């Protein structure tokens, strides 16, 4: 039960008549595994970082957006969860559509990751193109949607959520650890946005406990997640590390890129015009 203040001097008891009942014994590892699952359901606190280059004056507006949006969304989520647990049954909650908000944000930001990777030469150049008028990365968005549809072919959506949640948490930790390493190796780099070093350390301690307990409680799920992540190594060796590819292969990729440009009215951003000219010369 929860004591909820409705107005000054008036309080009501919210009795969760349909609240969840544990069907399994309490286990520390399973509790730790719920955090990656929760991060999938309510991820979004870090989405702004992926679209930094699309913001106007990001050095000023990005911290402001983070400091305003996270407390506001946290407040809304807390009271929304109170309403869900007290008014809805587990079946109604699982059938609700509110989690599609998270998926919408994920599709928006994941496409920017593919776009940035292609711009750095780690993915096909077609994914680094944008629409000539709308300036949206259409190939990256389509690639994200197709990848998502393929993942939905699995028979057990909860196992898929465990895979994605574990991989996300693993990369969160690696990213934060990289921040600490860069601060030690490159202390003189210009950092317009900087936070105290204590926060990354606290995050890594919490992250390490969750990772260890998750590995202990669900080694198979975590192992498959690692295998999925490592499956990108052969693709990297083939697509990036192997530079002297056959001319026939390069010509085919260039023609495919040129076809995509005509089909979706795409151009390279200003940073990548030279690459676009090279592909057109190879296709010709």
PANU-200639 format. One record per atom (N, C-alpha, C): chain; atom name; x negated, y negated, z negated. Coordinates in steps of 0.2 Angstrom, whole numbers. Layout:
residues N
PT chain atom    c1    c2    c3
PT     A   CA     X     Y     Z
...
//
This chain:
residues 284
PT chain atom    c1    c2    c3
PT     A    N    -4     6     0
PT     A   CA     0     0     0
PT     A    C    -4    -6     0
PT     A    N    -2   -12     3
PT     A   CA    -6   -18     3
PT     A    C    -1   -24     1
PT     A    N    -4   -28    -3
PT     A   CA    -1   -34    -6
PT     A    C    -2   -39    -1
PT     A    N     3   -42     3
PT     A   CA     2   -47     8
PT     A    C     5   -53     6
PT     A    N     2   -59     6
PT     A   CA     5   -65     4
PT     A    C     8   -68    10
PT     A    N    15   -70    10
PT     A   CA    19   -72    15
PT     A    C    19   -80    15
PT     A    N    20   -82     9
PT     A   CA    20   -90     8
PT     A    C    18   -91     1
PT     A    N    16   -97    -1
PT     A   CA    13   -98    -8
PT     A    C    18   -96   -13
PT     A    N    16   -92   -17
PT     A   CA    21   -89   -23
PT     A    C    25   -83   -21
PT     A    N    25   -81   -15
PT     A   CA    29   -75   -13
PT     A    C    24   -70   -10
PT     A    N    25   -64   -12
PT     A   CA    21   -58   -10
PT     A    C    25   -52    -9
PT     A    N    23   -48    -4
PT     A   CA    27   -42    -2
PT     A    C    22   -36    -1
PT     A    N    25   -31    -3
PT     A   CA    21   -24    -3
PT     A    C    23   -21     4
PT     A    N    17   -20     8
PT     A   CA    18   -17    14
PT     A    C    16    -9    13
PT     A    N    21    -5    13
PT     A   CA    20     2    12
PT     A    C    20     6    18
PT     A    N    14     8    20
PT     A   CA    13    12    26
PT     A    C    16    19    26
PT     A    N    22    19    27
PT     A   CA    26    25    27
PT     A    C    24    30    33
PT     A    N    21    27    38
PT     A   CA    19    32    44
PT     A    C    11    32    44
PT     A    N     8    30    39
PT     A   CA     1    30    39
PT     A    C    -3    36    40
PT     A    N    -9    36    43
PT     A   CA   -12    42    44
PT     A    C   -14    46    38
PT     A    N   -13    53    39
PT     A   CA   -15    58    34
PT     A    C   -21    62    36
PT     A    N   -26    62    32
PT     A   CA   -32    66    35
PT     A    C   -31    73    36
PT     A    N   -32    76    42
PT     A   CA   -31    83    43
PT     A    C   -37    87    42
PT     A    N   -43    84    41
PT     A   CA   -49    87    40
PT     A    C   -52    85    33
PT     A    N   -57    89    30
PT     A   CA   -60    87    24
PT     A    C   -65    81    25
PT     A    N   -65    77    20
PT     A   CA   -70    71    21
PT     A    C   -77    73    22
PT     A    N   -80    70    27
PT     A   CA   -87    72    29
PT     A    C   -91    65    30
PT     A    N   -97    64    28
PT     A   CA  -100    58    29
PT     A    C  -102    57    36
PT     A    N  -104    63    39
PT     A   CA  -106    62    47
PT     A    C  -100    61    51
PT     A    N   -94    63    49
PT     A   CA   -88    62    53
PT     A    C   -86    54    52
PT     A    N   -87    52    46
PT     A   CA   -85    45    45
PT     A    C   -90    40    49
PT     A    N   -96    42    49
PT     A   CA  -101    39    53
PT     A    C   -99    39    60
PT     A    N   -97    44    63
PT     A   CA   -95    45    70
PT     A    C   -89    41    72
PT     A    N   -85    39    67
PT     A   CA   -79    34    68
PT     A    C   -82    27    70
PT     A    N   -88    25    68
PT     A   CA   -90    18    70
PT     A    C   -91    18    77
PT     A    N   -95    22    81
PT     A   CA   -95    22    88
PT     A    C   -88    22    91
PT     A    N   -84    26    89
PT     A   CA   -77    26    91
PT     A    C   -73    20    91
PT     A    N   -74    17    85
PT     A   CA   -71    10    84
PT     A    C   -74     5    88
PT     A    N   -81     5    89
PT     A   CA   -84     1    93
PT     A    C   -81     1   101
PT     A    N   -79     7   103
PT     A   CA   -76     7   109
PT     A    C   -69     4   110
PT     A    N   -66     5   104
PT     A   CA   -59     2   104
PT     A    C   -59    -5   104
PT     A    N   -63    -8   100
PT     A   CA   -63   -15    98
PT     A    C   -69   -19   100
PT     A    N   -73   -16   105
PT     A   CA   -79   -19   108
PT     A    C   -76   -26   111
PT     A    N   -81   -30   112
PT     A   CA   -79   -37   115
PT     A    C   -83   -42   112
PT     A    N   -86   -41   106
PT     A   CA   -89   -46   102
PT     A    C   -96   -48   106
PT     A    N   -98   -44   110
PT     A   CA  -104   -45   114
PT     A    C  -103   -46   121
PT     A    N   -97   -47   123
PT     A   CA   -96   -48   130
PT     A    C   -98   -54   133
PT     A    N   -98   -59   129
PT     A   CA  -100   -66   131
PT     A    C  -108   -66   133
PT     A    N  -112   -62   130
PT     A   CA  -119   -62   132
PT     A    C  -120   -60   139
PT     A    N  -115   -56   142
PT     A   CA  -116   -53   149
PT     A    C  -115   -58   154
PT     A    N  -111   -63   153
PT     A   CA  -109   -69   157
PT     A    C  -112   -75   156
PT     A    N  -118   -75   153
PT     A   CA  -121   -81   151
PT     A    C  -122   -86   157
PT     A    N  -125   -83   162
PT     A   CA  -126   -87   168
PT     A    C  -120   -90   171
PT     A    N  -114   -88   170
PT     A   CA  -108   -91   172
PT     A    C  -105   -96   168
PT     A    N  -108   -97   162
PT     A   CA  -106  -103   158
PT     A    C  -109  -109   160
PT     A    N  -105  -115   158
PT     A   CA  -108  -121   159
PT     A    C  -111  -123   152
PT     A    N  -118  -125   153
PT     A   CA  -122  -127   147
PT     A    C  -122  -121   142
PT     A    N  -124  -115   144
PT     A   CA  -124  -110   139
PT     A    C  -128  -111   133
PT     A    N  -133  -115   133
PT     A   CA  -137  -116   127
PT     A    C  -132  -119   121
PT     A    N  -128  -123   123
PT     A   CA  -123  -126   119
PT     A    C  -117  -122   118
PT     A    N  -114  -120   123
PT     A   CA  -107  -117   123
PT     A    C  -107  -110   121
PT     A    N  -113  -106   122
PT     A   CA  -113   -99   120
PT     A    C  -112   -98   113
PT     A    N  -117  -101   109
PT     A   CA  -116  -101   101
PT     A    C  -109  -103    99
PT     A    N  -107  -109   102
PT     A   CA  -100  -111    99
PT     A    C   -95  -106   101
PT     A    N   -95  -103   107
PT     A   CA   -90   -98   108
PT     A    C   -90   -92   104
PT     A    N   -96   -90   102
PT     A   CA   -97   -84    98
PT     A    C   -95   -85    91
PT     A    N   -97   -91    88
PT     A   CA   -95   -93    81
PT     A    C   -88   -94    80
PT     A    N   -84   -96    86
PT     A   CA   -77   -98    85
PT     A    C   -73   -91    87
PT     A    N   -75   -88    92
PT     A   CA   -71   -82    94
PT     A    C   -71   -76    89
PT     A    N   -77   -74    87
PT     A   CA   -78   -68    82
PT     A    C   -74   -69    76
PT     A    N   -74   -74    72
PT     A   CA   -70   -75    66
PT     A    C   -62   -75    68
PT     A    N   -61   -78    73
PT     A   CA   -54   -79    75
PT     A    C   -51   -72    77
PT     A    N   -55   -68    81
PT     A   CA   -53   -62    84
PT     A    C   -52   -57    78
PT     A    N   -57   -57    73
PT     A   CA   -57   -53    67
PT     A    C   -51   -54    63
PT     A    N   -49   -60    62
PT     A   CA   -43   -62    58
PT     A    C   -37   -59    62
PT     A    N   -36   -60    68
PT     A   CA   -31   -57    72
PT     A    C   -31   -49    72
PT     A    N   -36   -46    72
PT     A   CA   -37   -39    72
PT     A    C   -35   -36    66
PT     A    N   -37   -39    60
PT     A   CA   -35   -37    54
PT     A    C   -28   -36    52
PT     A    N   -25   -42    54
PT     A   CA   -17   -42    53
PT     A    C   -14   -38    58
PT     A    N   -16   -37    64
PT     A   CA   -13   -33    69
PT     A    C   -14   -25    67
PT     A    N   -20   -24    64
PT     A   CA   -20   -17    62
PT     A    C   -16   -15    56
PT     A    N   -15   -20    51
PT     A   CA   -10   -19    46
PT     A    C    -3   -18    49
PT     A    N    -1   -22    54
PT     A   CA     5   -21    57
PT     A    C     6   -14    60
PT     A    N     1   -12    63
PT     A   CA     1    -5    67
PT     A    C     2     0    62
PT     A    N    -2     0    56
PT     A   CA    -3     6    52
PT     A    C     4     6    48
PT     A    N     7     0    46
PT     A   CA    13     0    42
PT     A    C    19     1    46
PT     A    N    19     0    52
PT     A   CA    26     0    56
PT     A    C    26     5    62
PT     A    N    20     8    63
PT     A   CA    20    13    69
PT     A    C    18    20    67
PT     A    N    20    25    70
PT     A   CA    18    31    69
PT     A    C    11    33    73
PT     A    N     7    38    71
PT     A   CA     1    39    75
PT     A    C     3    40    82
PT     A    N     8    43    84
PT     A   CA    10    44    91
PT     A    C    11    38    95
PT     A    N    15    33    92
PT     A   CA    16    27    95
PT     A    C    10    23    95
PT     A    N     6    23    90
PT     A   CA     0    19    91
PT     A    C    -5    22    96
PT     A    N    -6    28    97
PT     A   CA   -10    31   103
PT     A    C    -7    29   109
PT     A    N     0    29   110
PT     A   CA     3    27   116
PT     A    C     3    20   118
PT     A    N     1    15   113
PT     A   CA     2     8   114
PT     A    C    -4     6   120
PT     A    N    -2     0   122
PT     A   CA    -7    -2   128
PT     A    C   -12    -8   125
PT     A    N   -12    -9   119
PT     A   CA   -17   -14   117
PT     A    C   -24   -13   118
PT     A    N   -26    -7   119
PT     A   CA   -33    -5   120
PT     A    C   -35    -7   127
PT     A    N   -30    -8   132
PT     A   CA   -32    -9   139
PT     A    C   -35   -16   139
PT     A    N   -34   -21   134
PT     A   CA   -37   -27   134
PT     A    C   -45   -26   133
PT     A    N   -47   -21   129
PT     A   CA   -54   -20   129
PT     A    C   -57   -17   135
PT     A    N   -53   -13   138
PT     A   CA   -55   -10   145
PT     A    C   -56   -16   150
PT     A    N   -51   -20   150
PT     A   CA   -51   -26   155
PT     A    C   -58   -30   154
PT     A    N   -60   -31   148
PT     A   CA   -66   -35   146
PT     A    C   -72   -31   148
PT     A    N   -72   -24   147
PT     A   CA   -77   -20   149
PT     A    C   -78   -20   156
PT     A    N   -73   -19   160
PT     A   CA   -74   -19   168
PT     A    C   -77   -26   170
PT     A    N   -75   -31   167
PT     A   CA   -77   -38   169
PT     A    C   -85   -39   168
PT     A    N   -87   -36   162
PT     A   CA   -94   -37   160
PT     A    C   -98   -32   163
PT     A    N   -96   -26   164
PT     A   CA  -100   -20   166
PT     A    C  -102   -22   174
PT     A    N   -97   -25   177
PT     A   CA   -99   -27   184
PT     A    C  -105   -32   184
PT     A    N  -105   -36   179
PT     A   CA  -111   -41   179
PT     A    C  -118   -37   178
PT     A    N  -117   -32   174
PT     A   CA  -123   -28   173
PT     A    C  -126   -25   179
PT     A    N  -121   -22   183
PT     A   CA  -123   -19   190
PT     A    C  -126   -24   194
PT     A    N  -123   -30   194
PT     A   CA  -125   -36   198
PT     A    C  -132   -38   197
PT     A    N  -133   -39   190
PT     A   CA  -140   -41   188
PT     A    C  -145   -35   190
PT     A    N  -143   -29   189
PT     A   CA  -148   -24   190
PT     A    C  -150   -23   198
PT     A    N  -145   -24   202
PT     A   CA  -146   -24   209
PT     A    C  -150   -30   211
PT     A    N  -149   -36   208
PT     A   CA  -153   -42   209
PT     A    C  -161   -41   208
PT     A    N  -162   -37   202
PT     A   CA  -169   -35   200
PT     A    C  -172   -30   205
PT     A    N  -168   -27   209
PT     A   CA  -170   -21   213
PT     A    C  -170   -14   211
PT     A    N  -166   -14   205
PT     A   CA  -165    -7   202
PT     A    C  -159    -3   205
PT     A    N  -155    -7   209
PT     A   CA  -149    -4   212
PT     A    C  -148    -6   219
PT     A    N  -144    -3   223
PT     A   CA  -144    -6   230
PT     A    C  -142   -13   231
PT     A    N  -145   -16   236
PT     A   CA  -144   -23   237
PT     A    C  -137   -25   238
PT     A    N  -133   -21   240
PT     A   CA  -126   -23   241
PT     A    C  -122   -25   235
PT     A    N  -124   -22   229
PT     A   CA  -121   -23   223
PT     A    C  -123   -30   220
PT     A    N  -128   -33   223
PT     A   CA  -131   -40   221
PT     A    C  -127   -46   225
PT     A    N  -122   -44   229
PT     A   CA  -119   -49   234
PT     A    C  -113   -52   230
PT     A    N  -111   -58   232
PT     A   CA  -105   -61   230
PT     A    C  -100   -63   236
PT     A    N   -94   -64   234
PT     A   CA   -89   -66   239
PT     A    C   -91   -73   242
PT     A    N   -91   -75   248
PT     A   CA   -93   -81   251
PT     A    C   -89   -87   248
PT     A    N   -83   -86   247
PT     A   CA   -79   -92   244
PT     A    C   -78   -91   237
PT     A    N   -76   -85   234
PT     A   CA   -74   -85   227
PT     A    C   -80   -84   222
PT     A    N   -86   -82   225
PT     A   CA   -92   -81   221
PT     A    C   -91   -76   216
PT     A    N   -87   -71   217
PT     A   CA   -87   -65   213
PT     A    C   -90   -59   215
PT     A    N   -94   -55   211
PT     A   CA   -97   -49   213
PT     A    C   -93   -43   215
PT     A    N   -90   -44   221
PT     A   CA   -85   -39   223
PT     A    C   -88   -32   223
PT     A    N   -93   -31   226
PT     A   CA   -96   -24   227
PT     A    C   -97   -21   220
PT     A    N  -100   -25   215
PT     A   CA  -101   -23   208
PT     A    C   -95   -21   205
PT     A    N   -89   -25   206
PT     A   CA   -83   -24   203
PT     A    C   -80   -17   205
PT     A    N   -80   -16   212
PT     A   CA   -78   -10   215
PT     A    C   -81    -4   213
PT     A    N   -88    -4   212
PT     A   CA   -92     1   210
PT     A    C   -90     3   202
PT     A    N   -89    -2   198
PT     A   CA   -87    -1   191
PT     A    C   -80     2   191
PT     A    N   -75     0   195
PT     A   CA   -69     3   195
PT     A    C   -69    11   197
PT     A    N   -73    12   203
PT     A   CA   -74    19   205
PT     A    C   -77    23   200
PT     A    N   -82    21   196
PT     A   CA   -85    25   191
PT     A    C   -80    26   185
PT     A    N   -76    21   184
PT     A   CA   -72    22   178
PT     A    C   -66    27   180
PT     A    N   -64    27   186
PT     A   CA   -59    32   189
PT     A    C   -62    39   188
PT     A    N   -68    40   190
PT     A   CA   -71    46   190
PT     A    C   -72    49   183
PT     A    N   -73    45   178
PT     A   CA   -74    47   171
PT     A    C   -67    49   168
PT     A    N   -62    46   171
PT     A   CA   -55    47   169
PT     A    C   -53    54   171
PT     A    N   -57    57   175
PT     A   CA   -55    64   177
PT     A    C   -56    69   172
PT     A    N   -59    68   167
PT     A   CA   -61    72   161
PT     A    C   -54    74   158
PT     A    N   -54    81   155
PT     A   CA   -48    83   152
PT     A    C   -47    81   145
PT     A    N   -53    79   142
PT     A   CA   -53    77   135
PT     A    C   -55    69   134
PT     A    N   -51    65   134
PT     A   CA   -52    58   134
PT     A    C   -56    56   127
PT     A    N   -55    59   122
PT     A   CA   -58    58   115
PT     A    C   -65    60   115
PT     A    N   -67    65   119
PT     A   CA   -74    67   119
PT     A    C   -78    62   124
PT     A    N   -74    59   129
PT     A   CA   -77    54   133
PT     A    C   -79    48   129
PT     A    N   -74    46   124
PT     A   CA   -75    40   120
PT     A    C   -81    41   115
PT     A    N   -82    47   113
PT     A   CA   -87    49   109
PT     A    C   -94    48   113
PT     A    N   -94    50   119
PT     A   CA  -100    50   123
PT     A    C  -102    42   124
PT     A    N   -97    38   126
PT     A   CA   -98    31   127
PT     A    C  -100    28   121
PT     A    N   -96    29   115
PT     A   CA   -98    26   109
PT     A    C  -105    27   107
PT     A    N  -107    33   107
PT     A   CA  -114    35   105
PT     A    C  -119    31   109
PT     A    N  -118    31   116
PT     A   CA  -123    28   121
PT     A    C  -123    21   119
PT     A    N  -117    18   118
PT     A   CA  -117    10   117
PT     A    C  -121     9   111
PT     A    N  -120    13   105
PT     A   CA  -123    11    99
PT     A    C  -131    12   100
PT     A    N  -132    17   104
PT     A   CA  -140    19   105
PT     A    C  -143    13   108
PT     A    N  -140    10   113
PT     A   CA  -142     4   117
PT     A    C  -142    -2   113
PT     A    N  -137    -3   109
PT     A   CA  -137    -9   104
PT     A    C  -143    -9   100
PT     A    N  -145    -3    97
PT     A   CA  -151    -3    93
PT     A    C  -157    -4    97
PT     A    N  -158    -1   103
PT     A   CA  -164    -2   107
PT     A    C  -165   -10   109
PT     A    N  -159   -13   110
PT     A   CA  -159   -20   112
PT     A    C  -161   -24   106
PT     A    N  -159   -23   100
PT     A   CA  -161   -27    94
PT     A    C  -168   -25    92
PT     A    N  -170   -19    93
PT     A   CA  -177   -18    92
PT     A    C  -182   -21    97
PT     A    N  -180   -22   103
PT     A   CA  -183   -25   108
PT     A    C  -184   -33   106
PT     A    N  -179   -36   103
PT     A   CA  -179   -43   101
PT     A    C  -185   -44    96
PT     A    N  -185   -39    91
PT     A   CA  -190   -39    86
PT     A    C  -197   -39    89
PT     A    N  -198   -34    93
PT     A   CA  -204   -33    97
PT     A    C  -206   -39   100
PT     A    N  -202   -42   104
PT     A   CA  -204   -48   108
PT     A    C  -205   -54   103
PT     A    N  -202   -55    98
PT     A   CA  -204   -60    93
PT     A    C  -211   -59    90
PT     A    N  -213   -53    90
PT     A   CA  -220   -52    87
PT     A    C  -225   -53    93
PT     A    N  -224   -50    99
PT     A   CA  -228   -50   104
PT     A    C  -229   -57   108
PT     A    N  -223   -60   108
PT     A   CA  -222   -66   112
PT     A    C  -219   -72   108
PT     A    N  -223   -74   102
PT     A   CA  -220   -79    98
PT     A    C  -219   -86   101
PT     A    N  -222   -87   106
PT     A   CA  -222   -94   109
PT     A    C  -217   -95   115
PT     A    N  -213   -90   116
PT     A   CA  -208   -90   121
PT     A    C  -203   -95   119
PT     A    N  -201   -99   124
PT     A   CA  -195  -104   122
PT     A    C  -189  -101   121
PT     A    N  -186  -102   115
PT     A   CA  -180   -98   113
PT     A    C  -175  -104   111
PT     A    N  -170  -106   116
PT     A   CA  -165  -111   114
PT     A    C  -160  -108   109
PT     A    N  -159  -102   109
PT     A   CA  -154   -99   104
PT     A    C  -158   -94   100
PT     A    N  -158   -95    93
PT     A   CA  -163   -91    89
PT     A    C  -159   -90    82
PT     A    N  -159   -84    80
PT     A   CA  -156   -83    73
PT     A    C  -162   -80    69
PT     A    N  -160   -79    62
PT     A   CA  -165   -77    57
PT     A    C  -167   -70    59
PT     A    N  -173   -68    58
PT     A   CA  -176   -61    59
PT     A    C  -173   -56    54
PT     A    N  -170   -58    49
PT     A   CA  -167   -54    44
PT     A    C  -160   -50    47
PT     A    N  -157   -54    51
PT     A   CA  -151   -51    54
PT     A    C  -152   -45    59
PT     A    N  -157   -45    63
PT     A   CA  -159   -39    67
PT     A    C  -161   -33    63
PT     A    N  -165   -35    57
PT     A   CA  -167   -29    53
PT     A    C  -161   -26    49
PT     A    N  -157   -30    47
PT     A   CA  -151   -27    43
PT     A    C  -147   -23    48
PT     A    N  -146   -25    54
PT     A   CA  -142   -22    59
PT     A    C  -146   -15    61
PT     A    N  -152   -15    61
PT     A   CA  -156    -9    63
PT     A    C  -156    -4    57
PT     A    N  -156    -6    51
PT     A   CA  -155    -1    45
PT     A    C  -148     2    46
PT     A    N  -143    -2    47
PT     A   CA  -136     1    47
PT     A    C  -135     5    53
PT     A    N  -138     3    59
PT     A   CA  -138     7    65
PT     A    C  -142    14    64
PT     A    N  -147    14    60
PT     A   CA  -151    20    59
PT     A    C  -147    25    55
PT     A    N  -144    23    50
PT     A   CA  -140    28    46
PT     A    C  -134    31    50
PT     A    N  -131    26    54
PT     A   CA  -125    29    58
PT     A    C  -128    34    63
PT     A    N  -133    33    66
PT     A   CA  -136    37    71
PT     A    C  -138    44    68
PT     A    N  -141    44    63
PT     A   CA  -143    50    59
PT     A    C  -137    54    57
PT     A    N  -132    51    54
PT     A   CA  -126    55    52
PT     A    C  -123    57    58
PT     A    N  -122    53    64
PT     A   CA  -119    56    70
PT     A    C  -122    62    73
PT     A    N  -129    62    73
PT     A   CA  -133    67    76
PT     A    C  -132    73    71
PT     A    N  -131    72    65
PT     A   CA  -131    78    60
PT     A    C  -124    81    61
PT     A    N  -118    77    62
PT     A   CA  -112    80    62
PT     A    C  -109    82    68
PT     A    N  -112    79    74
PT     A   CA  -110    81    81
PT     A    C  -116    81    85
PT     A    N  -120    86    84
PT     A   CA  -126    87    88
PT     A    C  -125    88    95
PT     A    N  -119    92    97
PT     A   CA  -118    93   104
PT     A    C  -116    87   108
PT     A    N  -111    83   105
PT     A   CA  -109    77   108
PT     A    C  -115    72   109
PT     A    N  -119    71   104
PT     A   CA  -124    67   104
PT     A    C  -129    69   109
PT     A    N  -130    76   110
PT     A   CA  -135    79   115
PT     A    C  -133    78   122
PT     A    N  -126    79   123
PT     A   CA  -124    78   130
PT     A    C  -124    70   131
PT     A    N  -123    66   127
PT     A   CA  -123    59   128
PT     A    C  -131    57   130
PT     A    N  -136    60   127
PT     A   CA  -142    58   128
PT     A    C  -144    61   135
PT     A    N  -141    67   137
PT     A   CA  -142    70   144
PT     A    C  -139    65   149
PT     A    N  -133    63   148
PT     A   CA  -130    58   153
PT     A    C  -135    52   154
PT     A    N  -137    49   148
PT     A   CA  -142    44   149
PT     A    C  -148    45   152
PT     A    N  -151    51   151
PT     A   CA  -157    53   154
PT     A    C  -156    55   162
PT     A    N  -150    56   164
PT     A   CA  -149    58   171
PT     A    C  -151    52   175
PT     A    N  -151    46   173
PT     A   CA  -153    40   177
PT     A    C  -161    40   178
PT     A    N  -165    44   175
PT     A   CA  -172    44   176
PT     A    C  -173    46   183
PT     A    N  -171    52   186
PT     A   CA  -172    54   193
PT     A    C  -170    49   198
PT     A    N  -164    46   197
PT     A   CA  -162    41   201
PT     A    C  -166    35   201
PT     A    N  -169    33   196
PT     A   CA  -174    27   195
PT     A    C  -180    29   199
PT     A    N  -183    35   198
PT     A   CA  -189    38   202
PT     A    C  -188    38   209
PT     A    N  -182    40   212
PT     A   CA  -180    40   219
PT     A    C  -179    33   222
PT     A    N  -175    29   218
PT     A   CA  -173    22   221
PT     A    C  -178    17   220
PT     A    N  -182    17   214
PT     A   CA  -186    11   213
PT     A    C  -193    13   213
PT     A    N  -195    18   210
PT     A   CA  -202    20   209
PT     A    C  -205    22   216
PT     A    N  -201    26   220
PT     A   CA  -203    28   226
PT     A    C  -203    23   231
PT     A    N  -208    19   233
PT     A   CA  -208    13   237
PT     A    C  -208    15   244
PT     A    N  -212    20   246
PT     A   CA  -214    21   253
PT     A    C  -208    26   256
PT     A    N  -202    24   256
PT     A   CA  -197    28   259
PT     A    C  -197    29   266
PT     A    N  -194    34   269
PT     A   CA  -194    34   277
PT     A    C  -191    28   280
PT     A    N  -193    26   286
PT     A   CA  -190    20   289
PT     A    C  -182    22   291
PT     A    N  -181    28   292
PT     A   CA  -174    30   294
PT     A    C  -169    29   288
PT     A    N  -172    30   282
PT     A   CA  -168    29   276
PT     A    C  -167    22   275
PT     A    N  -172    18   275
PT     A   CA  -171    11   274
PT     A    C  -167     8   280
PT     A    N  -167    10   286
PT     A   CA  -163     7   291
PT     A    C  -156     9   290
PT     A    N  -154    15   287
PT     A   CA  -147    17   286
PT     A    C  -145    13   280
PT     A    N  -149    11   275
PT     A   CA  -146     7   269
PT     A    C  -145     0   271
PT     A    N  -150    -2   276
PT     A   CA  -149    -9   278
PT     A    C  -142   -10   282
PT     A    N  -141    -5   287
PT     A   CA  -135    -5   291
PT     A    C  -129    -5   286
PT     A    N  -129    -1   281
PT     A   CA  -123     0   276
PT     A    C  -122    -6   273
PT     A    N  -128   -10   271
PT     A   CA  -127   -16   267
PT     A    C  -124   -21   272
PT     A    N  -126   -22   278
PT     A   CA  -124   -26   283
PT     A    C  -116   -25   284
PT     A    N  -114   -19   285
PT     A   CA  -107   -17   286
PT     A    C  -103   -20   280
PT     A    N  -106   -19   273
PT     A   CA  -102   -21   268
PT     A    C  -101   -29   268
PT     A    N  -106   -32   270
PT     A   CA  -106   -39   270
PT     A    C  -100   -42   275
PT     A    N  -100   -38   281
PT     A   CA   -94   -40   285
PT     A    C   -87   -38   283
PT     A    N   -87   -32   279
PT     A   CA   -81   -30   277
PT     A    C   -78   -34   272
PT     A    N   -82   -36   267
PT     A   CA   -79   -40   261
PT     A    C   -81   -47   261
PT     A    N   -84   -50   266
PT     A   CA   -86   -57   267
PT     A    C   -91   -58   261
PT     A    N   -97   -55   261
PT     A   CA  -102   -56   256
PT     A    C  -108   -59   258
PT     A    N  -111   -63   253
PT     A   CA  -118   -66   255
PT     A    C  -122   -65   248
PT     A    N  -128   -66   249
PT     A   CA  -133   -65   243
PT     A    C  -132   -72   240
PT     A    N  -133   -72   233
PT     A   CA  -134   -78   229
PT     A    C  -140   -82   232
PT     A    N  -141   -88   229
PT     A   CA  -147   -92   232
PT     A    C  -153   -89   230
PT     A    N  -153   -85   224
PT     A   CA  -160   -82   222
PT     A    C  -162   -76   227
PT     A    N  -157   -73   231
PT     A   CA  -158   -67   234
PT     A    C  -158   -68   242
PT     A    N  -158   -74   245
PT     A   CA  -157   -75   252
PT     A    C  -163   -71   256
PT     A    N  -169   -71   253
PT     A   CA  -174   -68   257
PT     A    C  -173   -61   257
PT     A    N  -171   -58   252
PT     A   CA  -169   -50   253
PT     A    C  -164   -49   258
PT     A    N  -159   -53   258
PT     A   CA  -154   -53   263
PT     A    C  -156   -53   270
PT     A    N  -161   -58   271
PT     A   CA  -164   -59   278
PT     A    C  -168   -52   280
PT     A    N  -172   -50   275
PT     A   CA  -175   -44   276
PT     A    C  -171   -38   279
PT     A    N  -165   -37   275
PT     A   CA  -161   -31   277
PT     A    C  -158   -32   284
PT     A    N  -156   -39   285
PT     A   CA  -153   -40   292
PT     A    C  -158   -38   297
PT     A    N  -165   -40   296
PT     A   CA  -170   -39   301
PT     A    C  -171   -31   302
PT     A    N  -171   -27   297
PT     A   CA  -171   -20   297
PT     A    C  -165   -17   301
PT     A    N  -159   -20   299
PT     A   CA  -153   -17   303
PT     A    C  -153   -18   310
PT     A    N  -156   -24   312
PT     A   CA  -157   -26   319
PT     A    C  -162   -22   323
//
